[in-house]
Amino acid sequence: MKTEIVICLGSSCFSRGSKKTIQLIKDYIKNNKLEDQVYFHGNHCSGNCANGPVIKINGKEYSNISSDNIISLLNTTLKKN
């Protein structure tokens, strides 16, 4: 079963930096050869705009995601799976 990572593409999350985070996640998946293990995609507003950018990993929501904390989160969550 693939790990699902969903990033909010709503305007609030986008303006708070989700574009850079998207690229970091793509690079992480590629550099760690996880393409066959991770399904990464975007969705529209998750309704948690004040705490964006927001991502969900296997349904669990993480807020205030940035280039400063995304790699640590991926290391923690993807090594569990």
JOZI-V397025 format. One record per residue. N is the residue number from 1. RES is the residue in one letter. PHI is phi in degrees with one decimal (none if undefined). Layout:
# JOZI-V397025
N & RES & PHI
N & RES & PHI
This chain:
# JOZI-V397025
1 & M & none
2 & K & -79.0
3 & T & -77.0
4 & E & -101.4
5 & I & -119.6
6 & V & -121.4
7 & I & -112.2
8 & C & -70.9
9 & L & -109.0
10 & G & -63.2
11 & S & -61.7
12 & S & -66.5
13 & C & -65.2
14 & F & -62.4
15 & S & -69.9
16 & R & -92.3
17 & G & 113.9
18 & S & -65.7
19 & K & -61.3
20 & K & -65.7
21 & T & -64.5
22 & I & -57.1
23 & Q & -65.7
24 & L & -63.1
25 & I & -66.7
26 & K & -58.4
27 & D & -63.1
28 & Y & -61.8
29 & I & -60.8
30 & K & -66.6
31 & N & -64.5
32 & N & -100.6
33 & K & 52.1
34 & L & -106.0
35 & E & -55.0
36 & D & -82.9
37 & Q & -111.4
38 & V & -126.7
39 & Y & -107.3
40 & F & -109.3
41 & H & -155.4
42 & G & -107.4
43 & N & -143.3
44 & H & -81.0
45 & C & -38.9
46 & S & -92.5
47 & G & 84.4
48 & N & -118.6
49 & C & -57.1
50 & A & -65.4
51 & N & -113.6
52 & G & -78.3
53 & P & -65.0
54 & V & -117.4
55 & I & -129.6
56 & K & -121.7
57 & I & -120.2
58 & N & 50.2
59 & G & 87.6
60 & K & -89.3
61 & E & -89.2
62 & Y & -124.1
63 & S & -115.3
64 & N & 55.1
65 & I & -78.7
66 & S & -143.4
67 & S & -64.7
68 & D & -78.3
69 & N & -120.9
70 & I & -68.1
71 & I & -65.6
72 & S & -61.6
73 & L & -63.2
74 & L & -64.0
75 & N & -58.2
76 & T & -68.5
77 & T & -77.8
78 & L & -78.5
79 & K & -77.0
80 & K & -74.0
81 & N & -89.0
